[in-house]
Amino acid sequence: MAKKIDIKGEHDMPAMAMSLGLMNWNKTGSWRNLRPVIDYKKCINCMICWKFCPDACIHIEDGRPVIDYDYCKGCMICAQECPKEAISEVKEE
């Protein structure tokens, strides 16, 4: 069972933000307005997108980057860092 967080005042606040659960349970993909889409014809598998993803939602499958949309928030840092412009942004419907 999870420990109850009891904050009575500002002095009880943690020094930094903390999650109330494992990230496996906190699927954050529904927050997204933009969806990064990889064009594998342009992708050179340099894995820079994987390196810069702040939410670690890009993983490697068969030597290629794959985005886990359950956790991707659509920050588009992967697209900004891609040297081949192989990641485009698609507006969520």
C-alpha positions as CSV (number, residue, x, y, z in Angstrom):
1,M,0.0,0.0,0.0
2,A,1.2,3.5,-0.8
3,K,2.2,5.8,1.9
4,K,-0.2,8.7,2.5
5,I,1.3,12.1,1.8
6,D,0.3,14.5,4.6
7,I,1.2,18.1,4.0
8,K,0.1,20.4,6.8
9,G,2.0,23.5,5.7
10,E,4.6,25.0,3.5
11,H,7.4,23.5,5.6
12,D,6.1,20.0,5.0
13,M,6.4,20.4,1.2
14,P,9.1,18.3,-0.5
15,A,12.1,20.1,-1.9
16,M,11.1,19.1,-5.4
17,A,8.1,17.9,-7.3
18,M,7.4,14.2,-6.8
19,S,5.2,11.7,-8.5
20,L,2.2,10.1,-6.7
21,G,2.7,6.8,-8.5
22,L,4.9,4.9,-10.9
23,M,5.1,6.3,-14.4
24,N,3.9,2.9,-15.7
25,W,0.5,3.9,-14.2
26,N,0.6,7.6,-15.1
27,K,0.0,7.5,-18.8
28,T,0.4,11.1,-19.9
29,G,-0.2,10.8,-23.7
30,S,-3.7,12.3,-23.4
31,W,-2.1,15.7,-22.5
32,R,-0.6,15.9,-26.0
33,N,-1.7,18.5,-28.6
34,L,1.0,17.6,-31.1
35,R,2.0,14.1,-32.0
36,P,5.6,13.5,-33.2
37,V,5.7,11.1,-36.2
38,I,9.0,9.6,-37.4
39,D,9.5,9.3,-41.2
40,Y,11.7,6.2,-41.4
41,K,12.7,7.0,-45.0
42,K,14.5,10.1,-43.6
43,C,15.6,8.7,-40.3
44,I,19.3,7.6,-40.0
45,N,18.9,5.9,-36.7
46,C,21.2,8.3,-34.9
47,M,19.1,8.0,-31.7
48,I,19.4,11.7,-30.9
49,C,15.6,11.8,-30.4
50,W,16.0,9.0,-27.9
51,K,18.8,10.8,-26.1
52,F,16.9,14.1,-25.8
53,C,13.4,12.9,-25.0
54,P,12.7,14.3,-21.5
55,D,10.1,11.7,-20.7
56,A,12.0,8.6,-22.0
57,C,9.1,7.6,-24.1
58,I,11.2,6.8,-27.2
59,H,12.7,3.3,-27.1
60,I,14.7,1.3,-29.5
61,E,13.2,-1.6,-31.5
62,D,15.2,-3.5,-34.1
63,G,17.7,-0.6,-34.1
64,R,15.1,2.1,-34.8
65,P,13.5,4.7,-32.5
66,V,9.9,4.1,-31.7
67,I,7.7,6.6,-29.8
68,D,5.4,5.3,-27.0
69,Y,2.4,7.5,-27.5
70,D,0.9,6.4,-24.1
71,Y,3.6,8.5,-22.4
72,C,4.6,11.1,-25.1
73,K,3.4,14.6,-24.1
74,G,4.1,16.1,-27.5
75,C,6.8,18.5,-26.4
76,M,8.5,18.0,-29.8
77,I,12.0,18.2,-28.5
78,C,12.7,15.1,-30.5
79,A,11.7,16.9,-33.7
80,Q,13.8,20.0,-32.8
81,E,16.9,17.9,-32.2
82,C,16.6,15.6,-35.2
83,P,19.5,16.4,-37.6
84,K,17.6,15.0,-40.6
85,E,14.2,16.6,-39.8
86,A,12.7,13.1,-39.9
87,I,10.2,13.8,-37.2
88,S,7.1,15.9,-38.0
89,E,4.4,17.3,-35.8
90,V,0.9,16.2,-36.4
91,K,-2.0,18.0,-34.6
92,E,-4.0,15.7,-32.4
93,E,-7.7,15.4,-33.4
